[in-house]
């Protein structure tokens, strides 16, 4: 860089706007939380520190959104209070701090980037890892899990990539190059989801495809138009009529047939047995729970050792109840579960309302991802855990929808 005679810089300059900076940092954040790799803490902790400083710096911009979405922060606050009675107070404190930071990051992202930028950030981060994953899986790695530790993890993450890729393909506001790249990434995600041999992943890919395609036809541009409403009611009537005709003629349970196709049974691979254990544990500590990290202690709990034995787990394995609501109730009590459900319902209502009113493809993307998250929360236990990209996207989507409606209301007020 050179300076002119009056002191102004001339020549080649590198400038980056605040939004572009936030986009790059968010993409790095999504990438680090999408897959674990050796030394990932060298990126994760500096990024977490950066976001902590950014939240403090941008508090004036974030506070209006916090005033609308404060209910989302009540559960992390409860987790922080639970340190007082937690069986493992240090673990409970760490969990509460990390979860609080995760939720505050969601507020910061939602207030600084548009829904389309967030969707493209997800696609960029997960797409790069998706390409690496398929190359590794068909190279030196294992075909059913690639660079991930488990096949279910690969299946879940390929669902994240699939939804972002297909939504970008269907987004008329996205640049053509983004849509072309997204089409290729969607193919990679679909192939790897099938190869993961995860029934949940395959079914979620199929379900999310139908939701996105239906949303692109009916919701895009807003639902409240006569033609859109007529189409929606016609499709619902056709679906209900087909179900009334077909279901009574079935000689086999369709759910059992689908589960059998993926090598599962009606106990969902023992999940219903686990849930019986969970209900017994909730009855012992119903109100406050045992605090984060207070139940799955192999050496201290005969019940945990029995569960590990019944499910063929080694002492060092990480295990859970494969249901987010049971897991929350055990560790944070029924009070914590109620607070978590309240925050979740708020997010669901806000995002659904914005999607129906505004009907943009990025909002339809977040709406689809929300439905997938809610379905999966009944069979997996990582909902409302820190730094889980699958759920971070849900919360960011709801908060971004809230922020968008706030700005829309302000603009309407100024016009009047």
Buried (B, 14 or more C-beta within 10 A) or exposed (E): EEEEEEEEEEEEEEEEEEEEEBBEBBBBBBBBBBBEEEEEEEBBEEBBEBBBEBBEEBEEEBEBBBEBBEBBBBBBBBBBBBBEBBBBBEBBBBBBBBBBBBBBBBBBBBBBBBBBBBBBBBBBBBBBBBBBBBBBBEEEBEBBBBBBEEBBBBBBBBBBBBBBBBBBBBBEEBEEEBBEBBEBBBBBBBBBBBBBBBBBBBBBBEBBBEBBEBBBEBBBEEBEEEEBEEBBEEEEEEEEEEEEEEEEEEEEEEEEEEBEEBEBEEEBBBBEBBBEBBEEBBEEBEEBBBBBBBBBBBEEBEEBBEBBEEEEBEEEEEBBBBBBBBBBBBBBBBBBBBBBEBBBEBBBEBBBEBBBBBBBBBBBBBBBBBBBBBBBBBBBBBBBBBBBBBBBBBBBBBBBBBBBBBEEEEEEEEEE
